[in-house]
C-alpha cells in the first residue's frame, strides 16, 4: 500500500471519528461506550494486523500509535462500564445500633 494512500485513510478516519463522537450528547456517551467495547476490540485486532504488515519506520510508528490508542479505547471502555455498573449496586446497609437495656 502506498504510504500517501495509507496516511490519507488515517487522516480521514480521524476526521470521521471526531465528527461522529462530537455529536453524541453527554447523557448517551456512557451507554454507547459500554456497548462499543466489542467494536474497540475489533479495532485493536485491525491495528495489530496493520502493525504486522509494516515495512518502514514511519509505518511502524503509525501502527504503534494505532495499537496504543486502540488499547486505550478498550481499557477505557471497560473502566467506564465498570463505573456505570457501580452506580446501580446497592450500598451495604449500616448495622442498626442495639438499644442498651438499663
PEBELTA-V831781 format. One record per backbone hydrogen bond with DSSP energy under -0.5 kcal/mol. CO is the residue of the C=O (numbers start at 1). NH is the residue of the N-H. E is the energy in kcal/mol with one decimal. If there is no record, write none. Layout:
BEGIN
co | nh | e
CO | NH | E
CO | NH | E
END
This chain:
BEGIN
co | nh | e
2 | 6 | -2.4
3 | 7 | -2.4
4 | 8 | -2.1
5 | 9 | -2.4
6 | 10 | -2.2
7 | 11 | -2.6
8 | 12 | -2.5
9 | 13 | -2.3
10 | 14 | -1.9
11 | 15 | -2.3
12 | 16 | -2.7
13 | 17 | -2.5
14 | 18 | -2.5
15 | 19 | -2.3
16 | 20 | -2.4
17 | 21 | -2.6
18 | 22 | -2.3
19 | 23 | -0.6
20 | 23 | -0.8
21 | 24 | -1.5
25 | 28 | -1.2
25 | 29 | -0.9
26 | 30 | -0.6
28 | 32 | -2.1
29 | 33 | -2.4
30 | 34 | -2.3
31 | 35 | -1.8
32 | 36 | -1.1
34 | 37 | -0.7
36 | 40 | -2.2
37 | 41 | -1.8
38 | 42 | -1.8
39 | 43 | -2.2
40 | 44 | -2.2
41 | 45 | -2.1
42 | 46 | -2.5
43 | 47 | -2.6
44 | 48 | -2.1
45 | 49 | -2.2
46 | 50 | -2.3
47 | 51 | -2.0
48 | 52 | -1.8
49 | 53 | -1.4
51 | 54 | -0.9
56 | 60 | -2.0
57 | 61 | -2.3
58 | 62 | -2.6
59 | 63 | -2.6
60 | 64 | -2.3
61 | 65 | -2.3
62 | 66 | -2.3
63 | 67 | -2.5
64 | 68 | -2.5
65 | 69 | -2.7
66 | 70 | -2.4
67 | 71 | -2.4
68 | 72 | -2.2
69 | 73 | -2.1
70 | 74 | -2.2
71 | 75 | -2.7
72 | 76 | -2.8
73 | 77 | -2.2
74 | 78 | -1.9
75 | 79 | -2.3
76 | 80 | -2.6
77 | 81 | -2.2
78 | 82 | -2.4
79 | 83 | -2.3
80 | 84 | -2.4
81 | 85 | -2.6
82 | 86 | -1.8
83 | 87 | -0.9
84 | 87 | -0.8
85 | 88 | -1.1
86 | 89 | -0.9
99 | 101 | -0.5
END
